[in-house]
Amino acid sequence: MVQTVLLDASRLLSRTERSAPTGIDRVCLAYAEWLIAHPHYRMVPVRTRKGQLALVDDVWFRKRMADLRHRWNGLALAEERPQDRALIDALCAPQVPAHSVMTPLPDEVPTGKKRRVTHQFFRARRAAVPDAMAYLNVGHTGLDEPELLTSLAERNIARILLVHDLIPVTHPEYCRAGDDAKHARRMNHTLSLGTHIIANSAYTAHELSKFAKAQGLPLPPVDVAHLGLESHLSAVAPLKTARPYFVHVGTIEGRKNLAFLLTVWRTLAERHGANTPSLVLIGRYGWENETVLDLLHRSPALRGHVHQAEGMADATLSRLMLGAQAVLAPSSVEGFDLPAVEASAMGIPLIASDIPPHRELTPQARLIDPIDGNGWLKAIEDYTTAKPVVGQYNAPTWDAHFSIVEQRILNPLAARRQEG
């Protein structure tokens, strides 16, 4: 008997105009594609607004997901965007360029071109949401309001929720003001109203358990399922450049520890001058990053050595990662750190901060304390001289992830539903 699963597509619908996804966006799309193709579970896309669910047109949603996959992969692009071409030209130049390639600062973005307002939310119908075995939310969206989960509980629909991290609660200094209280509400509702919880790492599960104990809340069944990786990431040739370079992938925000990394790069530039390796920061500007932006855009020592780009298609991103001496992951805190895992799976050397998720997920990396300046200098200099050979890495897969979700959560739910 085919069982219905409600997939909360709210986050995906809000991302339909983005040229490149975040890590959570990738997870949401992977779940949508898995359920669309599933032979035994019927996926019904819904969206959340003010604690209420509305149906999303199924045909339109499936087409939109295919469009997103095509655009985010970027494998069909005939050539890079002008800004990507400028970055590649800078890295391939035989001499250090006079200027760095940068995305304009937020207040420098031209105001004449406003972001087109999409109509995806208006495609959600007010028709009654059908009876279902389960509701699945893998993007945190709407969980700060209890009405949604309460109404599902009243209808005896299981609430399966994926927790990515507790960073706004445990490290509020790295987030927008108010995000700590909002995320605390999400986690409170997840624990008190959720039926099953999926954690992306053992570290996230541990932090959630600590939070539940501190709040005096019950802990529903928690299954740890490491996130899978995009299968196409190595399907391009590495970028060949005249000078060595390193890559960091991720939003430019405080918890990524990039102010520290840029200080290390300034020391490298003082030591090595024109022989300084390049650093490429791939990611959009985030929050609590004023020091990083000052260093990026105002430090003469970093000019021509450090570049930044955002909105890059996966095909171009893969070329850059594969050609790098190493991917750098100096974060102070993470829940999973998908780029670090992706780099390891692609056979790219990884220098990462010695924090619990990296020890759990990328133990083969060169792990260094996130504030050990001399340790990071030594590692980068070593890898500049000779790109190391990477050993075998047992990468997590979406097949393994979804097997856990299916075998431990969905199938038992379906069996109980048929019996009852």
C-alpha positions, 0 to 999 in steps of 0.5 A, spaced: 500 500 500 502 506 497 503 511 503 503 519 503 508 523 506 508 530 506 514 534 504 515 541 507 518 545 501 518 552 504 525 552 504 526 550 497 521 554 494 524 560 497 531 558 494 528 558 487 531 564 484 538 562 487 544 561 482 547 556 487 545 552 493 547 552 501 548 546 504 541 545 507 538 547 500 542 541 497 539 537 503 532 539 501 533 538 494 536 531 495 530 529 499 525 532 494 528 528 489 528 521 493 521 522 495 519 524 487 522 517 485 520 513 491 516 507 489 512 506 495 511 513 498 507 518 495 510 525 496 505 531 497 509 537 497 506 543 502 509 549 504 508 553 511 506 559 512 504 562 519 503 555 522 499 553 517 500 548 511 498 549 504 498 544 498 503 546 492 502 544 485 505 537 484 506 538 477 509 545 477 513 543 483 517 537 480 518 541 474 521 546 478 526 541 482 528 539 475 530 546 473 533 547 480 538 541 479 540 543 472 541 550 474 545 548 481 549 543 477 551 547 472 554 542 468 550 544 461 553 551 462 557 553 455 562 557 459 563 560 466 559 567 468 564 573 467 565 574 474 567 566 474 572 567 468 575 573 471 577 569 477 580 564 473 584 569 469 586 571 476 588 565 478 592 563 472 596 569 471 603 568 471 604 574 476 600 576 482 594 580 479 594 588 481 587 587 484 583 581 487 577 579 484 571 580 489 563 580 489 561 588 491 560 589 498 552 589 500 552 596 500 555 597 493 550 592 489 547 597 484 540 598 487 536 599 480 536 592 479 531 589 484 530 581 485 524 579 481 519 577 486 517 570 484 510 567 485 512 560 488 508 561 494 502 563 491 502 557 487 500 553 494 493 552 494 488 553 500 485 546 499 485 541 505 492 537 506 490 530 505 491 525 510 498 522 510 502 517 514 508 522 516 510 530 515 517 531 513 521 537 515 529 537 513 530 545 513 528 547 520 523 552 516 516 554 520 518 550 526 519 556 531 511 556 531 508 550 535 501 550 531 504 547 525 506 540 529 500 541 534 495 540 528 499 534 525 499 531 532 492 532 532 491 528 525 495 523 528 501 524 522 508 523 524 512 529 525 519 527 522 524 533 523 532 533 521 536 537 525 542 540 522 545 544 528 544 548 534 549 553 533 544 559 534 543 557 541 550 554 543 554 560 539 549 566 538 555 571 537 556 568 530 548 569 528 544 575 527 541 578 534 534 574 535 536 568 532 538 564 538 531 565 541 528 563 534 532 557 534 531 555 541 523 555 540 525 551 534 528 546 538 523 546 543 518 544 538 522 539 535 523 535 542 516 536 545 512 535 538 516 531 534 515 524 533 522 522 530 528 526 529 534 525 524 541 528 526 546 529 521 552 528 525 553 524 532 555 531 534 549 534 533 545 529 536 549 530 542 548 537 542 541 536 542 541 531 547 544 536 552 539 542 550 533 537 551 536 535 558 537 543 560 530 545 558 527 539 561 524 536 555 523 529 552 528 526 547 524 523 541 528 517 538 534 520 534 537 517 528 544 519 526 544 519 518 550 523 515 548 527 509 550 524 502 554 528 497 552 530 490 554 525 485 557 529 479 562 533 483 568 530 480 565 530 473 570 535 471 577 536 470 581 540 475 583 547 474 590 548 472 594 554 474 601 558 474 601 559 481 598 554 487 592 556 491 587 554 496 580 554 497 575 555 502 567 554 501 562 556 505 558 563 507 562 568 509 560 569 516 563 569 523 563 562 525 567 560 519 573 563 522 575 567 516 578 573 520 583 568 523 585 565 516 586 572 513 590 574 518 594 567 517 594 569 509 597 576 511 603 573 515 604 568 508 604 575 504 609 578 508 614 572 508 613 570 501 611 576 497 610 574 490 610 567 491 605 567 496 599 562 494 592 565 492 586 564 497 579 563 494 573 564 498 567 561 495 561 563 498 556 569 499 557 574 505 553 572 511 552 575 518 557 577 523 563 578 518 565 586 519 572 584 520 573 579 515 570 584 510 575 589 512 581 585 511 578 582 504 577 589 501 581 594 505 588 590 507 593 592 502 597 586 504 592 581 501 591 585 494 591 580 489 593 574 493 585 573 496 579 572 492 572 571 493 566 569 489 559 567 490 553 564 486 558 559 483 555 553 479 557 546 481 561 545 475 566 551 476 566 550 483 568 543 482 574 545 477 576 550 483 576 545 488 580 539 484 585 544 482 587 547 489 593 545 493 588 543 499 581 545 501 581 549 508 576 549 513 578 553 519 571 553 522 570 554 530 563 550 530 559 546 525 554 541 525 556 537 519 561 541 514 558 539 507 564 542 503 569 539 508 566 532 507 565 533 499 573 535 499 575 529 502 570 525 497 573 528 491 580 526 494 582 533 495 587 534 501 583 538 507 586 542 512 581 543 518 580 545 525 580 540 530 573 540 532 568 534 534 564 534 527 571 534 523 574 529 528 567 525 526 567 526 519 574 527 516 579 524 521 584 523 515 584 531 514 590 535 517 586 537 523 589 543 527 586 547 533 582 553 530 586 558 533 593 555 532 596 560 527 603 557 527 600 550 526 596 553 520 602 557 517 606 551 517 600 546 514 599 551 508 606 552 507 607 545 507 602 544 502 604 549 498 611 546 497 608 539 495 600 537 494 600 531 498 597 524 496 590 523 499 589 516 502 582 512 501 576 516 504 569 512 506 565 518 504 557 518 506 552 517 501 545 519 500 543 511 499 546 510 506 542 516 509 536 514 506 536 507 508 537 509 515 530 514 514 527 508 510 528 502 515 528 505 522 523 511 521 518 510 515 517 503 514 516 501 521 511 507 521 508 504 514 507 497 518 504 500 524 499 504 520 497 498 516 496 494 522 492 499 525 
